[in-house]
Amino acid sequence: MSADDFVAHIARAGGDTDAAEWVRRHLLEWTVAPGFTPHPNDDLHHLFGIDEEERDEDLVLALFEQLGLPAPTTELVARFGPVDTPLRVARLVRFARNGWNTHDPHHAD
């Protein structure tokens, strides 16, 4: 999947485009298979081997810092739900930018 298609898919599904671009770049750095590209609904643990601690520290917290957003609390992430795919990471950023509004029409999968 091309970078443009990846970002467009995430945007249509209610994710943040800055987050989508950032996550895709970082997943490509973690990918060891030549020619493999991430997709928005790829499972971060099963497909990329990113465990929960790595996801929280190396992906989510680093992304929030890069975007100048305050780190999400455990309670807010629990309210949001699983952050297990690139799409869900990008939606978490959109959720944060919307003031943690759970009534965001793009929140649900």
A tleap script that builds the chain and sets N, CA, C and O, in Angstrom:
source leaprc.protein.ff14SB
mol = sequence {
  NMET SER ALA ASP ASP PHE VAL ALA HIE ILE
  ALA ARG ALA GLY GLY ASP THR ASP ALA ALA
  GLU TRP VAL ARG ARG HIE LEU LEU GLU TRP
  THR VAL ALA PRO GLY PHE THR PRO HIE PRO
  ASN ASP ASP LEU HIE HIE LEU PHE GLY ILE
  ASP GLU GLU GLU ARG ASP GLU ASP LEU VAL
  LEU ALA LEU PHE GLU GLN LEU GLY LEU PRO
  ALA PRO THR THR GLU LEU VAL ALA ARG PHE
  GLY PRO VAL ASP THR PRO LEU ARG VAL ALA
  ARG LEU VAL ARG PHE ALA ARG ASN GLY TRP
  ASN THR HIE ASP PRO HIE HIE ALA CASP
}
set mol.1.N position { 0.845 -1.165 0.000 }
set mol.1.CA position { 0.000 0.000 0.000 }
set mol.1.C position { 0.899 1.240 0.000 }
set mol.1.O position { 1.842 1.334 0.786 }
set mol.2.N position { 0.602 2.165 -0.871 }
set mol.2.CA position { 1.414 3.382 -0.959 }
set mol.2.C position { 1.174 4.264 0.267 }
set mol.2.O position { 0.180 4.103 0.976 }
set mol.3.N position { 2.088 5.188 0.503 }
set mol.3.CA position { 1.948 6.128 1.619 }
set mol.3.C position { 0.668 6.947 1.473 }
set mol.3.O position { -0.060 7.147 2.445 }
set mol.4.N position { 0.398 7.418 0.257 }
set mol.4.CA position { -0.809 8.219 0.031 }
set mol.4.C position { -2.073 7.428 0.313 }
set mol.4.O position { -3.005 7.945 0.931 }
set mol.5.N position { -2.115 6.168 -0.137 }
set mol.5.CA position { -3.285 5.317 0.106 }
set mol.5.C position { -3.457 5.025 1.592 }
set mol.5.O position { -4.576 5.025 2.107 }
set mol.6.N position { -2.346 4.776 2.277 }
set mol.6.CA position { -2.361 4.496 3.712 }
set mol.6.C position { -2.966 5.688 4.466 }
set mol.6.O position { -3.879 5.522 5.275 }
set mol.7.N position { -2.453 6.873 4.195 }
set mol.7.CA position { -2.930 8.083 4.883 }
set mol.7.C position { -4.383 8.372 4.509 }
set mol.7.O position { -5.181 8.733 5.375 }
set mol.8.N position { -4.730 8.222 3.253 }
set mol.8.CA position { -6.105 8.488 2.811 }
set mol.8.C position { -7.089 7.526 3.475 }
set mol.8.O position { -8.171 7.932 3.897 }
set mol.9.N position { -6.711 6.254 3.565 }
set mol.9.CA position { -7.578 5.263 4.216 }
set mol.9.C position { -7.812 5.650 5.681 }
set mol.9.O position { -8.942 5.613 6.168 }
set mol.10.N position { -6.740 6.017 6.367 }
set mol.10.CA position { -6.856 6.390 7.778 }
set mol.10.C position { -7.689 7.662 7.930 }
set mol.10.O position { -8.508 7.757 8.844 }
set mol.11.N position { -7.491 8.625 7.057 }
set mol.11.CA position { -8.278 9.865 7.123 }
set mol.11.C position { -9.764 9.576 6.922 }
set mol.11.O position { -10.600 10.117 7.645 }
set mol.12.N position { -10.099 8.733 5.952 }
set mol.12.CA position { -11.510 8.379 5.708 }
set mol.12.C position { -12.125 7.661 6.899 }
set mol.12.O position { -13.330 7.755 7.132 }
set mol.13.N position { -11.293 6.940 7.659 }
set mol.13.CA position { -11.780 6.184 8.804 }
set mol.13.C position { -11.715 6.993 10.106 }
set mol.13.O position { -11.920 6.444 11.188 }
set mol.14.N position { -11.433 8.287 10.002 }
set mol.14.CA position { -11.472 9.144 11.168 }
set mol.14.C position { -10.167 9.290 11.921 }
set mol.14.O position { -10.156 9.770 13.055 }
set mol.15.N position { -9.062 8.882 11.305 }
set mol.15.CA position { -7.766 9.018 11.955 }
set mol.15.C position { -7.069 10.311 11.588 }
set mol.15.O position { -7.420 10.964 10.606 }
set mol.16.N position { -6.095 10.667 12.371 }
set mol.16.CA position { -5.314 11.876 12.160 }
set mol.16.C position { -4.260 11.623 11.084 }
set mol.16.O position { -3.527 10.637 11.160 }
set mol.17.N position { -4.175 12.493 10.093 }
set mol.17.CA position { -3.246 12.259 8.980 }
set mol.17.C position { -1.782 12.438 9.395 }
set mol.17.O position { -0.919 11.707 8.909 }
set mol.18.N position { -1.486 13.395 10.284 }
set mol.18.CA position { -0.107 13.540 10.762 }
set mol.18.C position { 0.339 12.271 11.476 }
set mol.18.O position { 1.461 11.799 11.290 }
set mol.19.N position { -0.549 11.732 12.288 }
set mol.19.CA position { -0.238 10.492 13.004 }
set mol.19.C position { -0.053 9.340 12.019 }
set mol.19.O position { 0.853 8.522 12.184 }
set mol.20.N position { -0.896 9.274 11.009 }
set mol.20.CA position { -0.799 8.196 10.019 }
set mol.20.C position { 0.560 8.221 9.321 }
set mol.20.O position { 1.201 7.183 9.161 }
set mol.21.N position { 0.991 9.400 8.911 }
set mol.21.CA position { 2.293 9.513 8.237 }
set mol.21.C position { 3.427 9.094 9.167 }
set mol.21.O position { 4.330 8.365 8.758 }
set mol.22.N position { 3.384 9.548 10.404 }
set mol.22.CA position { 4.428 9.244 11.380 }
set mol.22.C position { 4.482 7.747 11.682 }
set mol.22.O position { 5.554 7.142 11.680 }
set mol.23.N position { 3.313 7.157 11.941 }
set mol.23.CA position { 3.255 5.723 12.262 }
set mol.23.C position { 3.762 4.900 11.087 }
set mol.23.O position { 4.528 3.957 11.281 }
set mol.24.N position { 3.352 5.236 9.886 }
set mol.24.CA position { 3.791 4.475 8.713 }
set mol.24.C position { 5.312 4.517 8.587 }
set mol.24.O position { 5.941 3.486 8.351 }
set mol.25.N position { 5.904 5.696 8.742 }
set mol.25.CA position { 7.369 5.814 8.666 }
set mol.25.C position { 8.052 4.924 9.704 }
set mol.25.O position { 9.022 4.232 9.397 }
set mol.26.N position { 7.546 4.948 10.913 }
set mol.26.CA position { 8.170 4.154 11.978 }
set mol.26.C position { 7.955 2.658 11.780 }
set mol.26.O position { 8.843 1.864 12.093 }
set mol.27.N position { 6.808 2.263 11.274 }
set mol.27.CA position { 6.583 0.839 11.003 }
set mol.27.C position { 7.497 0.353 9.882 }
set mol.27.O position { 7.982 -0.777 9.923 }
set mol.28.N position { 7.731 1.191 8.892 }
set mol.28.CA position { 8.652 0.806 7.817 }
set mol.28.C position { 10.066 0.610 8.356 }
set mol.28.O position { 10.802 -0.246 7.866 }
set mol.29.N position { 10.450 1.396 9.362 }
set mol.29.CA position { 11.763 1.219 9.990 }
set mol.29.C position { 11.853 -0.106 10.736 }
set mol.29.O position { 12.930 -0.698 10.811 }
set mol.30.N position { 10.736 -0.584 11.292 }
set mol.30.CA position { 10.718 -1.842 12.042 }
set mol.30.C position { 10.554 -3.057 11.135 }
set mol.30.O position { 10.796 -4.184 11.567 }
set mol.31.N position { 10.154 -2.847 9.903 }
set mol.31.CA position { 9.882 -3.948 8.984 }
set mol.31.C position { 11.185 -4.496 8.414 }
set mol.31.O position { 12.050 -3.746 7.962 }
set mol.32.N position { 11.306 -5.818 8.446 }
set mol.32.CA position { 12.513 -6.448 7.912 }
set mol.32.C position { 12.270 -7.137 6.574 }
set mol.32.O position { 13.224 -7.515 5.895 }
set mol.33.N position { 11.026 -7.304 6.191 }
set mol.33.CA position { 10.707 -7.981 4.938 }
set mol.33.C position { 10.781 -6.988 3.775 }
set mol.33.O position { 10.071 -5.982 3.783 }
set mol.34.N position { 11.626 -7.256 2.777 }
set mol.34.CA position { 11.737 -6.350 1.631 }
set mol.34.C position { 10.391 -6.197 0.910 }
set mol.34.O position { 9.694 -7.178 0.654 }
set mol.35.N position { 10.051 -4.966 0.595 }
set mol.35.CA position { 8.822 -4.704 -0.151 }
set mol.35.C position { 7.556 -4.715 0.677 }
set mol.35.O position { 6.483 -4.406 0.160 }
set mol.36.N position { 7.653 -5.060 1.944 }
set mol.36.CA position { 6.468 -5.104 2.792 }
set mol.36.C position { 6.090 -3.687 3.204 }
set mol.36.O position { 6.954 -2.903 3.597 }
set mol.37.N position { 4.817 -3.357 3.117 }
set mol.37.CA position { 4.345 -2.053 3.571 }
set mol.37.C position { 3.192 -2.253 4.551 }
set mol.37.O position { 2.399 -3.181 4.400 }
set mol.38.N position { 3.103 -1.395 5.538 }
set mol.38.CA position { 2.015 -1.518 6.517 }
set mol.38.C position { 0.670 -1.117 5.928 }
set mol.38.O position { 0.584 -0.349 4.970 }
set mol.39.N position { -0.374 -1.669 6.537 }
set mol.39.CA position { -1.752 -1.332 6.200 }
set mol.39.C position { -2.422 -0.794 7.461 }
set mol.39.O position { -1.996 -1.127 8.567 }
set mol.40.N position { -3.444 0.018 7.323 }
set mol.40.CA position { -4.075 0.658 8.476 }
set mol.40.C position { -4.589 -0.294 9.557 }
set mol.40.O position { -4.580 0.056 10.737 }
set mol.41.N position { -5.031 -1.477 9.177 }
set mol.41.CA position { -5.598 -2.400 10.157 }
set mol.41.C position { -4.649 -3.527 10.559 }
set mol.41.O position { -5.080 -4.509 11.162 }
set mol.42.N position { -3.373 -3.398 10.235 }
set mol.42.CA position { -2.393 -4.405 10.651 }
set mol.42.C position { -2.295 -4.435 12.171 }
set mol.42.O position { -2.275 -3.389 12.820 }
set mol.43.N position { -2.235 -5.630 12.728 }
set mol.43.CA position { -2.082 -5.797 14.173 }
set mol.43.C position { -0.636 -5.496 14.556 }
set mol.43.O position { 0.285 -6.157 14.076 }
set mol.44.N position { -0.436 -4.511 15.410 }
set mol.44.CA position { 0.918 -4.085 15.769 }
set mol.44.C position { 1.701 -5.172 16.489 }
set mol.44.O position { 2.917 -5.269 16.324 }
set mol.45.N position { 1.028 -5.981 17.277 }
set mol.45.CA position { 1.736 -7.042 18.000 }
set mol.45.C position { 1.993 -8.250 17.109 }
set mol.45.O position { 3.129 -8.709 16.993 }
set mol.46.N position { 0.950 -8.759 16.487 }
set mol.46.CA position { 1.087 -9.999 15.714 }
set mol.46.C position { 1.916 -9.821 14.444 }
set mol.46.O position { 2.698 -10.703 14.087 }
set mol.47.N position { 1.757 -8.718 13.779 }
set mol.47.CA position { 2.447 -8.534 12.500 }
set mol.47.C position { 3.829 -7.903 12.654 }
set mol.47.O position { 4.760 -8.246 11.924 }
set mol.48.N position { 3.956 -6.983 13.605 }
set mol.48.CA position { 5.227 -6.268 13.753 }
set mol.48.C position { 5.997 -6.677 15.009 }
set mol.48.O position { 7.138 -6.257 15.198 }
set mol.49.N position { 5.385 -7.487 15.862 }
set mol.49.CA position { 6.055 -7.921 17.082 }
set mol.49.C position { 6.218 -6.813 18.103 }
set mol.49.O position { 7.108 -6.883 18.951 }
set mol.50.N position { 5.383 -5.799 18.039 }
set mol.50.CA position { 5.466 -4.677 18.971 }
set mol.50.C position { 4.602 -5.021 20.182 }
set mol.50.O position { 3.376 -5.085 20.093 }
set mol.51.N position { 5.275 -5.242 21.326 }
set mol.51.CA position { 4.501 -5.577 22.516 }
set mol.51.C position { 3.893 -4.322 23.122 }
set mol.51.O position { 4.163 -3.210 22.669 }
set mol.52.N position { 3.079 -4.505 24.140 }
set mol.52.CA position { 2.333 -3.385 24.723 }
set mol.52.C position { 3.252 -2.288 25.255 }
set mol.52.O position { 2.977 -1.106 25.049 }
set mol.53.N position { 4.327 -2.653 25.929 }
set mol.53.CA position { 5.236 -1.648 26.476 }
set mol.53.C position { 5.921 -0.855 25.368 }
set mol.53.O position { 6.022 0.369 25.453 }
set mol.54.N position { 6.395 -1.548 24.324 }
set mol.54.CA position { 7.009 -0.853 23.181 }
set mol.54.C position { 6.006 0.065 22.489 }
set mol.54.O position { 6.323 1.192 22.111 }
set mol.55.N position { 4.794 -0.447 22.337 }
set mol.55.CA position { 3.751 0.346 21.680 }
set mol.55.C position { 3.492 1.627 22.459 }
set mol.55.O position { 3.417 2.712 21.884 }
set mol.56.N position { 3.355 1.489 23.779 }
set mol.56.CA position { 3.054 2.650 24.603 }
set mol.56.C position { 4.212 3.641 24.628 }
set mol.56.O position { 4.001 4.843 24.473 }
set mol.57.N position { 5.436 3.147 24.823 }
set mol.57.CA position { 6.586 4.033 24.986 }
set mol.57.C position { 7.192 4.472 23.660 }
set mol.57.O position { 7.440 5.660 23.456 }
set mol.58.N position { 7.430 3.539 22.769 }
set mol.58.CA position { 8.154 3.835 21.534 }
set mol.58.C position { 7.257 4.340 20.407 }
set mol.58.O position { 7.740 4.959 19.459 }
set mol.59.N position { 5.982 4.084 20.505 }
set mol.59.CA position { 5.095 4.498 19.429 }
set mol.59.C position { 4.165 5.618 19.901 }
set mol.59.O position { 4.257 6.745 19.414 }
set mol.60.N position { 3.287 5.319 20.831 }
set mol.60.CA position { 2.265 6.290 21.230 }
set mol.60.C position { 2.878 7.510 21.913 }
set mol.60.O position { 2.612 8.640 21.502 }
set mol.61.N position { 3.692 7.304 22.946 }
set mol.61.CA position { 4.259 8.455 23.662 }
set mol.61.C position { 5.186 9.276 22.766 }
set mol.61.O position { 5.175 10.506 22.815 }
set mol.62.N position { 5.983 8.596 21.953 }
set mol.62.CA position { 6.876 9.313 21.041 }
set mol.62.C position { 6.076 10.114 20.018 }
set mol.62.O position { 6.444 11.243 19.691 }
set mol.63.N position { 4.997 9.548 19.516 }
set mol.63.CA position { 4.147 10.244 18.554 }
set mol.63.C position { 3.500 11.472 19.191 }
set mol.63.O position { 3.509 12.555 18.606 }
set mol.64.N position { 2.943 11.304 20.380 }
set mol.64.CA position { 2.311 12.439 21.057 }
set mol.64.C position { 3.326 13.546 21.309 }
set mol.64.O position { 3.014 14.724 21.137 }
set mol.65.N position { 4.536 13.177 21.714 }
set mol.65.CA position { 5.580 14.178 21.936 }
set mol.65.C position { 5.920 14.897 20.632 }
set mol.65.O position { 6.035 16.123 20.609 }
set mol.66.N position { 6.080 14.140 19.552 }
set mol.66.CA position { 6.405 14.719 18.247 }
set mol.66.C position { 5.337 15.713 17.791 }
set mol.66.O position { 5.649 16.734 17.177 }
set mol.67.N position { 4.083 15.407 18.096 }
set mol.67.CA position { 2.975 16.262 17.673 }
set mol.67.C position { 2.665 17.371 18.675 }
set mol.67.O position { 1.767 18.183 18.452 }
set mol.68.N position { 3.407 17.404 19.775 }
set mol.68.CA position { 3.200 18.450 20.776 }
set mol.68.C position { 1.946 18.269 21.603 }
set mol.68.O position { 1.384 19.238 22.114 }
set mol.69.N position { 1.508 17.024 21.736 }
set mol.69.CA position { 0.308 16.729 22.519 }
set mol.69.C position { 0.697 16.185 23.890 }
set mol.69.O position { 1.707 15.492 24.004 }
set mol.70.N position { -0.078 16.481 24.930 }
set mol.70.CA position { 0.220 15.884 26.228 }
set mol.70.C position { 0.004 14.371 26.170 }
set mol.70.O position { -0.895 13.880 25.487 }
set mol.71.N position { 0.838 13.660 26.893 }
set mol.71.CA position { 0.734 12.190 26.910 }
set mol.71.C position { -0.637 11.770 27.445 }
set mol.71.O position { -1.131 12.344 28.415 }
set mol.72.N position { -1.244 10.776 26.815 }
set mol.72.CA position { -2.548 10.323 27.297 }
set mol.72.C position { -2.395 9.571 28.617 }
set mol.72.O position { -1.428 8.836 28.815 }
set mol.73.N position { -3.349 9.762 29.505 }
set mol.73.CA position { -3.337 9.024 30.761 }
set mol.73.C position { -3.845 7.604 30.521 }
set mol.73.O position { -4.470 7.314 29.501 }
set mol.74.N position { -3.567 6.746 31.464 }
set mol.74.CA position { -4.054 5.368 31.389 }
set mol.74.C position { -5.579 5.356 31.319 }
set mol.74.O position { -6.163 4.555 30.588 }
set mol.75.N position { -6.220 6.238 32.074 }
set mol.75.CA position { -7.691 6.308 32.079 }
set mol.75.C position { -8.245 6.703 30.714 }
set mol.75.O position { -9.232 6.136 30.247 }
set mol.76.N position { -7.597 7.684 30.079 }
set mol.76.CA position { -8.080 8.128 28.769 }
set mol.76.C position { -7.899 7.043 27.712 }
set mol.76.O position { -8.769 6.844 26.864 }
set mol.77.N position { -6.780 6.351 27.765 }
set mol.77.CA position { -6.557 5.262 26.809 }
set mol.77.C position { -7.559 4.142 27.059 }
set mol.77.O position { -8.080 3.554 26.111 }
set mol.78.N position { -7.834 3.844 28.320 }
set mol.78.CA position { -8.825 2.809 28.639 }
set mol.78.C position { -10.204 3.211 28.120 }
set mol.78.O position { -10.952 2.372 27.618 }
set mol.79.N position { -10.534 4.490 28.242 }
set mol.79.CA position { -11.817 4.989 27.734 }
set mol.79.C position { -11.877 4.885 26.215 }
set mol.79.O position { -12.929 4.589 25.647 }
set mol.80.N position { -10.741 5.129 25.561 }
set mol.80.CA position { -10.676 5.061 24.105 }
set mol.80.C position { -10.806 3.621 23.612 }
set mol.80.O position { -11.508 3.357 22.636 }
set mol.81.N position { -10.138 2.705 24.278 }
set mol.81.CA position { -10.163 1.300 23.863 }
set mol.81.C position { -8.825 0.878 23.295 }
set mol.81.O position { -7.849 1.621 23.394 }
set mol.82.N position { -8.764 -0.302 22.700 }
set mol.82.CA position { -7.491 -0.854 22.228 }
set mol.82.C position { -6.776 0.062 21.230 }
set mol.82.O position { -7.400 0.698 20.380 }
set mol.83.N position { -5.471 0.107 21.362 }
set mol.83.CA position { -4.622 0.858 20.428 }
set mol.83.C position { -3.695 -0.187 19.818 }
set mol.83.O position { -2.515 -0.271 20.159 }
set mol.84.N position { -4.257 -0.984 18.906 }
set mol.84.CA position { -3.550 -2.170 18.430 }
set mol.84.C position { -3.286 -2.199 16.931 }
set mol.84.O position { -2.758 -3.181 16.410 }
set mol.85.N position { -3.653 -1.124 16.239 }
set mol.85.CA position { -3.414 -1.032 14.795 }
set mol.85.C position { -2.973 0.391 14.467 }
set mol.85.O position { -3.203 1.295 15.270 }
set mol.86.N position { -2.350 0.618 13.317 }
set mol.86.CA position { -2.028 1.992 12.927 }
set mol.86.C position { -3.269 2.891 12.908 }
set mol.86.O position { -3.204 4.051 13.314 }
set mol.87.N position { -4.382 2.360 12.441 }
set mol.87.CA position { -5.616 3.144 12.419 }
set mol.87.C position { -6.020 3.566 13.819 }
set mol.87.O position { -6.390 4.720 14.035 }
set mol.88.N position { -5.955 2.653 14.769 }
set mol.88.CA position { -6.347 2.980 16.146 }
set mol.88.C position { -5.383 3.998 16.758 }
set mol.88.O position { -5.807 4.853 17.536 }
set mol.89.N position { -4.102 3.920 16.420 }
set mol.89.CA position { -3.149 4.922 16.902 }
set mol.89.C position { -3.541 6.296 16.354 }
set mol.89.O position { -3.566 7.279 17.094 }
set mol.90.N position { -3.846 6.359 15.055 }
set mol.90.CA position { -4.221 7.634 14.433 }
set mol.90.C position { -5.548 8.150 14.973 }
set mol.90.O position { -5.744 9.361 15.085 }
set mol.91.N position { -6.458 7.245 15.307 }
set mol.91.CA position { -7.726 7.667 15.916 }
set mol.91.C position { -7.507 8.169 17.338 }
set mol.91.O position { -8.192 9.091 17.780 }
set mol.92.N position { -6.559 7.571 18.059 }
set mol.92.CA position { -6.240 8.040 19.406 }
set mol.92.C position { -5.758 9.489 19.352 }
set mol.92.O position { -6.133 10.308 20.191 }
set mol.93.N position { -4.926 9.797 18.360 }
set mol.93.CA position { -4.462 11.180 18.201 }
set mol.93.C position { -5.636 12.093 17.879 }
set mol.93.O position { -5.743 13.180 18.447 }
set mol.94.N position { -6.513 11.674 16.983 }
set mol.94.CA position { -7.697 12.491 16.662 }
set mol.94.C position { -8.545 12.686 17.917 }
set mol.94.O position { -9.040 13.786 18.165 }
set mol.95.N position { -8.711 11.645 18.694 }
set mol.95.CA position { -9.459 11.681 19.951 }
set mol.95.C position { -8.825 12.717 20.888 }
set mol.95.O position { -9.537 13.505 21.510 }
set mol.96.N position { -7.505 12.718 20.989 }
set mol.96.CA position { -6.797 13.681 21.842 }
set mol.96.C position { -6.989 15.100 21.320 }
set mol.96.O position { -7.250 16.022 22.094 }
set mol.97.N position { -6.862 15.270 20.021 }
set mol.97.CA position { -7.021 16.608 19.437 }
set mol.97.C position { -8.448 17.123 19.556 }
set mol.97.O position { -8.681 18.330 19.499 }
set mol.98.N position { -9.393 16.222 19.720 }
set mol.98.CA position { -10.800 16.608 19.904 }
set mol.98.C position { -11.127 16.804 21.382 }
set mol.98.O position { -12.298 16.863 21.756 }
set mol.99.N position { -10.110 16.903 22.213 }
set mol.99.CA position { -10.352 17.122 23.637 }
set mol.99.C position { -10.857 15.889 24.357 }
set mol.99.O position { -11.554 15.994 25.367 }
set mol.100.N position { -10.504 14.712 23.837 }
set mol.100.CA position { -10.905 13.429 24.430 }
set mol.100.C position { -12.420 13.266 24.416 }
set mol.100.O position { -13.003 12.694 25.336 }
set mol.101.N position { -13.039 13.769 23.374 }
set mol.101.CA position { -14.482 13.703 23.197 }
set mol.101.C position { -14.870 12.323 22.679 }
set mol.101.O position { -14.568 11.977 21.537 }
set mol.102.N position { -15.536 11.541 23.513 }
set mol.102.CA position { -15.944 10.189 23.102 }
set mol.102.C position { -17.113 10.201 22.136 }
set mol.102.O position { -17.510 9.146 21.641 }
set mol.103.N position { -17.677 11.374 21.855 }
set mol.103.CA position { -18.799 11.442 20.918 }
set mol.103.C position { -18.345 11.702 19.491 }
set mol.103.O position { -19.158 11.997 18.614 }
set mol.104.N position { -17.036 11.592 19.265 }
set mol.104.CA position { -16.484 11.745 17.914 }
set mol.104.C position { -17.132 10.682 17.028 }
set mol.104.O position { -17.048 9.497 17.353 }
set mol.105.N position { -17.774 11.058 15.923 }
set mol.105.CA position { -18.476 10.073 15.078 }
set mol.105.C position { -17.537 9.047 14.460 }
set mol.105.O position { -18.000 7.997 14.014 }
set mol.106.N position { -16.239 9.312 14.419 }
set mol.106.CA position { -15.306 8.350 13.836 }
set mol.106.C position { -14.641 7.480 14.894 }
set mol.106.O position { -13.744 6.700 14.574 }
set mol.107.N position { -15.061 7.600 16.133 }
set mol.107.CA position { -14.399 6.889 17.221 }
set mol.107.C position { -14.552 5.371 17.107 }
set mol.107.O position { -13.569 4.646 17.258 }
set mol.108.N position { -15.736 4.889 16.850 }
set mol.108.CA position { -15.979 3.445 16.821 }
set mol.108.C position { -15.363 2.812 15.578 }
set mol.108.O position { -15.250 3.451 14.531 }
set mol.109.N position { -14.971 1.556 15.708 }
set mol.109.CA position { -14.453 0.804 14.557 }
set mol.109.C position { -15.552 0.376 13.635 }
set mol.109.O position { -15.290 -0.266 12.618 }
savepdb mol mol.pdb
quit
